[in-house]
Amino acid sequence: MQKHWFIKQMPSSEKIQAMINDLKVSPIMASLLTQRNLTTLPQIRSFFTPEITDLHDPLLMLNMSRAVERLDKAIETKERILIFGDYDVDGTTSVALVYSVLKEFASVDFYIPDRYEEGYGLSYKGIDTALEKGCKLLIALDCGIKEVEKVKYANEKGLDIIICDHHNPGSEIPDCIVLDPKQTGCEYPFKELCGCGVGFKLLQAWFSKTGKDIEKLYNYLDLVAIAIGADIVPVTGENRILCKHGIQRMNENPRAGILALVEQAQRSFPLDLSNVVFTIAPRINAAGRLKSGSRAVELLLAESKEEAKKIALEIDEYNSERRILDAQTTQEALEIIAQDELFSNRKSTVVFQSDWHKGVVGIVASRLIEHHYRPTIVLTESKGEATGSARSVSGFNVYEAITSCEHLLTQYGGHQHAAGLTLPLENITLFREHFDAYVQENIQPLDEVEDLVIDLEIAASNLFLSGESAHQVPRIYRMLEQMEPFGPGNDKPVFCIRNAYASKQRILKEAHLKFDLVDPLSGIELSAIGFNMADKADLIASGCAFDCAFTLESNIWQNRTTLQIQVRDLRETL
């Protein structure tokens, strides 16, 4: 799939030189910092070493005082509390966080709904379970903002609810204490917290009110960092502070469950946010996708290495099964698209097959976008209805597109980039037409081609200082590491070398392109890997020059660390 290369404007030479003179940094680092509008020493210090004390006052969030008062009453009067959370990574880490902290002060239980029996969000069964256990308060994490009827049911039964959510509210807010920075009237300065982040703010406010040692709460920031990475929220502002400190604590003192997952995946410490997204999060998610999200919570709560290792092995098996289902379903979906004569005239993808596994439809939607860059919805059948997940392309709000079809839906929720929905089976065809009509009318031409944002066009020699070898990890790479955590809003810098040539080309595992990139100006050779780029082999084998967009990585082999570039795209030099 062709990508649109967008190369950022180079800062003026005066600004770059001023940065070099003032901060004694390399030209590359000076350019990157200037592009991010980090030009003063206080700005740069805040970026590289964000202070935990810079977190916003949680009482700025609408209803926070009420929430703290209700939580404090429950603890003071020894009420039983049920911690309820969604079955994905954000939900299970939220539950592990709030349960871990409150169990020291209160009588608490936790509950994760069954994806297949109860579906997404606050459930009647979960409410009934709280009542059966004698709970007077339920804290709903990463869900609940649209559960008007279920909250009404809980109110009638005498069960109070505090909702900690981050999804877009509907037209009516549930009649309970609602914490969600996106709700109307909430003046909280940072709107992009994940569900676990909102749960953390509730605990932060309660610790502050009751005079508890806040450092004890910070010990759980590893869970918040995992949720931030998995939920793909912006790694800026408050999220950057929480994530930076959370990753640091994860590396310094990993909890037994994380340690077991890393060992099971044959990875090593230290971890960065990319490791969280591609190694830890999929395994935590696999429990809720194929079996029970409660198992993921139990892993995160495990205190002994033996218990953690046992659960991690079980979850890794779920993840292996998930990968097989993912690949099979993706292939079947691509075949449906190929056989659809109308597909070429559409600007969206909506596919349905009744026997697809509900736990992988979201992953498959993302896979389909890699092949056909369009807003995508993958549906399967569950309990006599169609249910599924939506994923979007950059710049297009899939949640608003689904909202435009709400008259055809039973239930839906989500945000700009991802959403879930349920609808009657007989409405699928009409929904597909309405959804595509909205996309046709509202998507912009530039949103129909994937953008590859390139920070700097360089020569390979720019990566190395005098005396550094191309076979060593250069100082610039060490500097880039300090810009972690990378994610939306703080993407890993992408570089471009033009007119390059390839040598020592080969295909790994029938999918990945491995070669040495030869810089035409300096003759420097850089070890390169392009994952799932076997189809580009002919381009670089032709002997013609090509342009290469890449990020800098390190590669450890036989206890030796070397520089490696990870290819983001290749194209023939124009």
PyMOL commands that set and color helices and strands:
alter all, ss='L'
color gray80, all
select helices_A, chain A and resi 13-23+27-35+41-48+52-54+58-60+64-76+89-102+124-132+148-156+195-210+214-218+221-230+237-252+256-264+273-290+293-301+305-339+343-345+358-371+398-403+406-408+425-442+445-448+460-463+475-481+534-541
alter helices_A, ss='H'
color red, helices_A
select strands_A, chain A and resi 4-7+80-85+107-111+135-141+160-164+177-179+349-352+376-382+385-391+411-414+418-424+451-454+456-457+495-508+512-518+525-530+546-557+560-572
alter strands_A, ss='S'
color yellow, strands_A
deselect
rebuild
show_as cartoon
